[in-house]
Amino acid sequence: LTEGISYVNPKSKAQIASSRKNHMYTHAYHFANFGNSVAKAKEEAKFFIRTAQLLKISKKRILWLDWEQSSSNKVNGSVASNTQAILAFMAEVKKAGWRPGLYSGAYLLRKSIDTSKIIKKYGTCLWVASYQQYSPTSQAIFTMFPSMDGVAIWQFTSNWKGLNVDGNVAVVDLNKQG
């Protein structure tokens, strides 16, 4: 849905309308640009929340934080500072009335974030990307399942059936508050 403090996906209105027309739950995610800055994390969360409100994303849905390496999101801070910034973002989402979730790759979640603190605060809330290949995949390779606590969704490919779309397996019922 959003990135940083100014980008809104120009296709979001059409995507939301399509998901609703097809009777699908409409969750949203924000691509982080705040690295390990608590102040920037809060600012980005507020922008994301305002956009979710404008587009009428139900508070029964999850607002996901996508925290991964990019030219605008440096992930080389300390585990403690990265975790503090992520928790600050998620706290703003929770304060606004949504359930927060955290998306990232298994490697970053293990190396750069104290996921035990995230899980302690928000329960089963991790959406984890973990796969061994980028070639077309039509089914999950379960030996790649990210064995870690707090996994709500496992993204098992970025090229499902050769369509260059993510393949995900919901591990738990995301409608339950945890």
ZAMIVO-523977 format. One record per residue (C-alpha): residue in one letter; chain; x, y, z. Coordinates in Angstrom, 2 decimals. Layout:
BEGIN
<rec r="A" c="A" x="X" y="Y" z="Z"/>
...
//
This chain:
BEGIN
<rec r="L" c="A" x="0.00" y="0.00" z="0.00"/>
<rec r="T" c="A" x="2.71" y="2.48" z="1.04"/>
<rec r="E" c="A" x="6.45" y="3.05" z="1.29"/>
<rec r="G" c="A" x="8.36" y="5.62" z="3.31"/>
<rec r="I" c="A" x="6.36" y="8.77" z="4.04"/>
<rec r="S" c="A" x="5.07" y="9.71" z="0.61"/>
<rec r="Y" c="A" x="4.60" y="6.75" z="-1.74"/>
<rec r="V" c="A" x="1.16" y="5.21" z="-2.20"/>
<rec r="N" c="A" x="0.81" y="2.33" z="-4.64"/>
<rec r="P" c="A" x="-1.03" y="3.88" z="-7.61"/>
<rec r="K" c="A" x="-2.80" y="0.55" z="-8.20"/>
<rec r="S" c="A" x="-4.01" y="0.23" z="-4.61"/>
<rec r="K" c="A" x="-7.56" y="1.51" z="-5.16"/>
<rec r="A" c="A" x="-8.12" y="-0.93" z="-8.03"/>
<rec r="Q" c="A" x="-6.47" y="-3.81" z="-6.15"/>
<rec r="I" c="A" x="-8.60" y="-3.17" z="-3.06"/>
<rec r="A" c="A" x="-11.77" y="-2.93" z="-5.15"/>
<rec r="S" c="A" x="-10.89" y="-6.19" z="-6.92"/>
<rec r="S" c="A" x="-10.21" y="-8.06" z="-3.69"/>
<rec r="R" c="A" x="-13.49" y="-6.89" z="-2.21"/>
<rec r="K" c="A" x="-15.41" y="-7.70" z="-5.40"/>
<rec r="N" c="A" x="-14.00" y="-11.22" z="-5.19"/>
<rec r="H" c="A" x="-14.94" y="-11.55" z="-1.51"/>
<rec r="M" c="A" x="-11.35" y="-11.61" z="-0.30"/>
<rec r="Y" c="A" x="-10.00" y="-10.17" z="2.94"/>
<rec r="T" c="A" x="-8.05" y="-7.00" z="2.24"/>
<rec r="H" c="A" x="-4.93" y="-6.62" z="4.36"/>
<rec r="A" c="A" x="-2.16" y="-4.14" z="3.51"/>
<rec r="Y" c="A" x="1.58" y="-3.76" z="3.90"/>
<rec r="H" c="A" x="4.06" y="-0.92" z="4.16"/>
<rec r="F" c="A" x="7.60" y="-1.10" z="2.75"/>
<rec r="A" c="A" x="9.93" y="0.37" z="5.39"/>
<rec r="N" c="A" x="12.49" y="3.08" z="4.71"/>
<rec r="F" c="A" x="13.31" y="3.76" z="8.38"/>
<rec r="G" c="A" x="16.11" y="1.26" z="9.06"/>
<rec r="N" c="A" x="16.64" y="1.41" z="12.81"/>
<rec r="S" c="A" x="15.25" y="4.91" z="13.48"/>
<rec r="V" c="A" x="12.40" y="4.92" z="16.01"/>
<rec r="A" c="A" x="11.36" y="8.46" z="15.04"/>
<rec r="K" c="A" x="11.21" y="7.62" z="11.33"/>
<rec r="A" c="A" x="9.41" y="4.35" z="12.08"/>
<rec r="K" c="A" x="6.66" y="6.23" z="13.90"/>
<rec r="E" c="A" x="6.41" y="8.78" z="11.08"/>
<rec r="E" c="A" x="6.12" y="6.03" z="8.44"/>
<rec r="A" c="A" x="3.55" y="4.15" z="10.53"/>
<rec r="K" c="A" x="1.38" y="7.27" z="10.80"/>
<rec r="F" c="A" x="1.53" y="7.76" z="7.02"/>
<rec r="F" c="A" x="0.61" y="4.10" z="6.47"/>
<rec r="I" c="A" x="-2.28" y="4.35" z="8.94"/>
<rec r="R" c="A" x="-3.67" y="7.52" z="7.33"/>
<rec r="T" c="A" x="-3.59" y="5.81" z="3.94"/>
<rec r="A" c="A" x="-5.24" y="2.66" z="5.30"/>
<rec r="Q" c="A" x="-7.96" y="4.84" z="6.83"/>
<rec r="L" c="A" x="-8.53" y="6.72" z="3.57"/>
<rec r="L" c="A" x="-8.83" y="3.45" z="1.66"/>
<rec r="K" c="A" x="-11.09" y="1.96" z="4.32"/>
<rec r="I" c="A" x="-8.97" y="-1.05" z="5.23"/>
<rec r="S" c="A" x="-11.04" y="-2.79" z="7.91"/>
<rec r="K" c="A" x="-9.64" y="-2.84" z="11.42"/>
<rec r="K" c="A" x="-10.42" y="-6.55" z="11.38"/>
<rec r="R" c="A" x="-7.46" y="-6.95" z="8.99"/>
<rec r="I" c="A" x="-3.69" y="-6.93" z="9.52"/>
<rec r="L" c="A" x="-1.42" y="-4.05" z="8.61"/>
<rec r="W" c="A" x="1.94" y="-5.59" z="7.77"/>
<rec r="L" c="A" x="5.37" y="-3.99" z="8.02"/>
<rec r="D" c="A" x="7.73" y="-5.14" z="5.25"/>
<rec r="W" c="A" x="11.22" y="-4.65" z="6.71"/>
<rec r="E" c="A" x="13.98" y="-5.74" z="4.36"/>
<rec r="Q" c="A" x="17.20" y="-4.43" z="2.83"/>
<rec r="S" c="A" x="16.84" y="-1.76" z="0.13"/>
<rec r="S" c="A" x="18.62" y="1.41" z="-0.93"/>
<rec r="S" c="A" x="16.24" y="3.30" z="1.38"/>
<rec r="N" c="A" x="16.09" y="0.80" z="4.25"/>
<rec r="K" c="A" x="19.43" y="-0.03" z="5.81"/>
<rec r="V" c="A" x="19.25" y="-3.15" z="7.96"/>
<rec r="N" c="A" x="22.79" y="-3.04" z="9.37"/>
<rec r="G" c="A" x="21.87" y="-1.46" z="12.71"/>
<rec r="S" c="A" x="22.23" y="-3.44" z="15.90"/>
<rec r="V" c="A" x="19.66" y="-6.12" z="16.64"/>
<rec r="A" c="A" x="18.43" y="-4.02" z="19.57"/>
<rec r="S" c="A" x="18.02" y="-0.80" z="17.55"/>
<rec r="N" c="A" x="16.40" y="-2.59" z="14.59"/>
<rec r="T" c="A" x="13.96" y="-4.30" z="16.95"/>
<rec r="Q" c="A" x="13.14" y="-1.04" z="18.77"/>
<rec r="A" c="A" x="12.29" y="0.69" z="15.48"/>
<rec r="I" c="A" x="10.14" y="-2.20" z="14.31"/>
<rec r="L" c="A" x="8.32" y="-2.32" z="17.64"/>
<rec r="A" c="A" x="7.72" y="1.45" z="17.46"/>
<rec r="F" c="A" x="6.11" y="1.06" z="14.02"/>
<rec r="M" c="A" x="3.99" y="-1.86" z="15.17"/>
<rec r="A" c="A" x="2.91" y="0.01" z="18.32"/>
<rec r="E" c="A" x="1.53" y="2.85" z="16.19"/>
<rec r="V" c="A" x="-0.45" y="0.36" z="14.11"/>
<rec r="K" c="A" x="-1.81" y="-1.31" z="17.25"/>
<rec r="K" c="A" x="-2.65" y="2.05" z="18.85"/>
<rec r="A" c="A" x="-4.67" y="2.96" z="15.72"/>
<rec r="G" c="A" x="-6.76" y="-0.20" z="16.14"/>
<rec r="W" c="A" x="-5.25" y="-2.71" z="13.71"/>
<rec r="R" c="A" x="-3.37" y="-5.91" z="14.35"/>
<rec r="P" c="A" x="0.26" y="-5.42" z="13.27"/>
<rec r="G" c="A" x="2.36" y="-8.02" z="11.49"/>
<rec r="L" c="A" x="5.99" y="-8.18" z="10.40"/>
<rec r="Y" c="A" x="7.18" y="-9.47" z="7.00"/>
<rec r="S" c="A" x="10.81" y="-10.20" z="6.17"/>
<rec r="G" c="A" x="13.12" y="-12.94" z="4.99"/>
<rec r="A" c="A" x="14.06" y="-15.72" z="7.38"/>
<rec r="Y" c="A" x="17.73" y="-14.69" z="7.28"/>
<rec r="L" c="A" x="17.04" y="-11.10" z="8.42"/>
<rec r="L" c="A" x="14.52" y="-12.21" z="11.01"/>
<rec r="R" c="A" x="17.14" y="-14.50" z="12.53"/>
<rec r="K" c="A" x="20.19" y="-12.23" z="12.14"/>
<rec r="S" c="A" x="18.98" y="-8.65" z="12.51"/>
<rec r="I" c="A" x="15.82" y="-8.68" z="14.65"/>
<rec r="D" c="A" x="15.02" y="-10.00" z="18.12"/>
<rec r="T" c="A" x="11.85" y="-11.76" z="17.03"/>
<rec r="S" c="A" x="11.24" y="-13.04" z="20.57"/>
<rec r="K" c="A" x="10.44" y="-9.45" z="21.61"/>
<rec r="I" c="A" x="8.13" y="-9.00" z="18.63"/>
<rec r="I" c="A" x="6.33" y="-12.28" z="19.35"/>
<rec r="K" c="A" x="6.12" y="-11.57" z="23.08"/>
<rec r="K" c="A" x="4.30" y="-8.31" z="22.31"/>
<rec r="Y" c="A" x="2.17" y="-9.35" z="19.30"/>
<rec r="G" c="A" x="1.92" y="-13.14" z="19.34"/>
<rec r="T" c="A" x="1.97" y="-15.11" z="16.09"/>
<rec r="C" c="A" x="2.62" y="-12.20" z="13.73"/>
<rec r="L" c="A" x="5.49" y="-13.10" z="11.39"/>
<rec r="W" c="A" x="5.16" y="-13.49" z="7.62"/>
<rec r="V" c="A" x="8.41" y="-15.18" z="6.63"/>
<rec r="A" c="A" x="9.95" y="-15.48" z="3.17"/>
<rec r="S" c="A" x="12.06" y="-18.63" z="2.95"/>
<rec r="Y" c="A" x="12.76" y="-20.52" z="-0.26"/>
<rec r="Q" c="A" x="15.68" y="-22.09" z="-2.05"/>
<rec r="Q" c="A" x="14.94" y="-21.23" z="-5.65"/>
<rec r="Y" c="A" x="13.53" y="-18.47" z="-7.83"/>
<rec r="S" c="A" x="12.46" y="-20.76" z="-10.65"/>
<rec r="P" c="A" x="8.76" y="-21.50" z="-11.15"/>
<rec r="T" c="A" x="7.34" y="-23.38" z="-8.17"/>
<rec r="S" c="A" x="3.85" y="-24.82" z="-7.94"/>
<rec r="Q" c="A" x="4.03" y="-26.25" z="-4.45"/>
<rec r="A" c="A" x="5.83" y="-25.58" z="-1.22"/>
<rec r="I" c="A" x="9.10" y="-27.37" z="-0.50"/>
<rec r="F" c="A" x="8.46" y="-28.09" z="3.16"/>
<rec r="T" c="A" x="12.13" y="-28.69" z="3.98"/>
<rec r="M" c="A" x="12.49" y="-24.90" z="3.54"/>
<rec r="F" c="A" x="9.84" y="-24.10" z="6.17"/>
<rec r="P" c="A" x="11.30" y="-21.48" z="8.52"/>
<rec r="S" c="A" x="11.52" y="-23.33" z="11.84"/>
<rec r="M" c="A" x="11.04" y="-20.39" z="14.16"/>
<rec r="D" c="A" x="8.45" y="-19.19" z="16.61"/>
<rec r="G" c="A" x="5.68" y="-16.77" z="15.67"/>
<rec r="V" c="A" x="5.21" y="-17.77" z="12.00"/>
<rec r="A" c="A" x="1.73" y="-16.84" z="10.77"/>
<rec r="I" c="A" x="2.46" y="-17.00" z="7.02"/>
<rec r="W" c="A" x="5.27" y="-18.68" z="5.11"/>
<rec r="Q" c="A" x="6.12" y="-17.25" z="1.69"/>
<rec r="F" c="A" x="7.57" y="-20.27" z="-0.10"/>
<rec r="T" c="A" x="8.27" y="-18.71" z="-3.52"/>
<rec r="S" c="A" x="8.39" y="-15.47" z="-5.47"/>
<rec r="N" c="A" x="7.57" y="-17.27" z="-8.71"/>
<rec r="W" c="A" x="4.45" y="-19.34" z="-8.10"/>
<rec r="K" c="A" x="3.61" y="-21.42" z="-11.18"/>
<rec r="G" c="A" x="5.89" y="-19.19" z="-13.28"/>
<rec r="L" c="A" x="3.62" y="-16.17" z="-12.79"/>
<rec r="N" c="A" x="6.25" y="-14.16" z="-10.85"/>
<rec r="V" c="A" x="3.89" y="-13.80" z="-7.90"/>
<rec r="D" c="A" x="4.48" y="-14.83" z="-4.31"/>
<rec r="G" c="A" x="3.28" y="-18.20" z="-3.11"/>
<rec r="N" c="A" x="2.19" y="-18.20" z="0.52"/>
<rec r="V" c="A" x="0.93" y="-20.73" z="3.01"/>
<rec r="A" c="A" x="-1.12" y="-19.46" z="5.94"/>
<rec r="V" c="A" x="0.15" y="-21.34" z="8.94"/>
<rec r="V" c="A" x="-2.44" y="-20.12" z="11.45"/>
<rec r="D" c="A" x="-5.88" y="-18.54" z="11.41"/>
<rec r="L" c="A" x="-5.04" y="-14.86" z="11.02"/>
<rec r="N" c="A" x="-8.51" y="-13.79" z="12.15"/>
<rec r="K" c="A" x="-7.69" y="-14.77" z="15.72"/>
<rec r="Q" c="A" x="-6.09" y="-12.16" z="17.91"/>
<rec r="G" c="A" x="-2.84" y="-13.34" z="19.42"/>
//
